[in-house]
């Protein structure tokens, strides 16, 4: 169902990049030149937004109460509390609400730009994201409170070629299939709290480059039932993926990531890159894996200064490279499990630098092991490392055995590892008008 929702979102991004949709967009207040909004503005008609900004228009929205109230089905035209076909909006100290289906809180179209600070925004309808960018639309935000309660309604939705730069604030989505962030564009988020109450916290598809710095992220997935691949973070290839599409990339630097249920990271069919640096990672190992990769995925997980615990699992139709760097400690096991097909080189390749350690707590099978660091069990005993054919590379006294189906070396090449940067490299200066 998430695939269906994401396909709808991406189709909209392609066909309706400029906003307006299949009908004619209308606004209670429409701007084709600069103007201001304050006080109360309410939209109550089917194809109508509270504020509409067209080419040449700009709006300063200050101390305003903006709302969209419509109980019927969504119309052909795109609607939002604030809809930008083009132009710019500066929003501060305001309250934006919508209970309409298919109506975003703020919808930022191609070439449009929004700066927003100290504002509360909420939507209650289905398919009604809090803030959405389409085309090359851009968002810059400081210390806002964004919440959605409808199904398929991400708190933040970054479309292909769109961008979001945020500092501070809380972003909460509580509907089914409603992540805190859904991304196929670029996003840099600092010191924010991102929570999904009934879905994965983060969804990344082709083109996504999402970086979170000192954020607190939590996904509360529903009971898995027949789907054992729920996760706090999902990275996937889009159904209609282009051949030259950029693989999804995720950076988590500082802060926390928690899976209330299910896996922590799940990579589905994507050539995804995950980098974690000094993040507190929390997953219930009795209910889910630290990393699960399947469906042809070729992914990497690079850890810097981490204390990680859990299962690293690849299905036979996928592969992953895991890098332990800069005093990282991984406690857990590594498994290769049956899948619907077979990859050319299935399984997980583990790279351990000289400062890091793998504490093995169960018999493990991996594609390759390159270790300059330690491989011991939780009692400090060396584990036995052997080949698939039974060749013993290192005899240990531990009860656990590590089986390497491919290459084993006591040296490691980290050129394939992902890297981490700082938020300061992307941060936008908060304008004086929003201080």
Buried (B, 14 or more C-beta within 10 A) or exposed (E): EBEEBBBEBBEBBEEBBBBBBEEEBBBBBBBBEEBEBEEEBBBEBBBBBBBBBBEEBBBBBBEBBBBBBBEEEBBEBBBBBBBBBBBBBBBBBBBBBBBBBBBBBBBBBBBBBBBBBBBBBBBBBBBBBBBBBBBBBBBBBBBBBBBBBBBBBBBBBBBBBBBBBBBBBBBBBBBBBBBBBBBBBBBBBBBBBBBBBBBBBBBBBBBBBBBBBBBBBBBBBBEBEEEEBBBBBBBBBBEEBEEEBEBBBBBBBBBBBBBBBBBBBBBBBBBBBBBBBBBBBBBBBEBBBBBBBBBBBBBBBBBBBBBBBBBBBBBBBBBBBBBBBBBBBBBBBBBBBEBEEEBEEBBBBBBBBEBBBBBBBBBBBBBBBBBBBBBBBEEEBBBBBBBEEEEEBBEBEBEBBBBBBBEBBEEBEBEEBBEBBEBEEBBBEBEEEBE
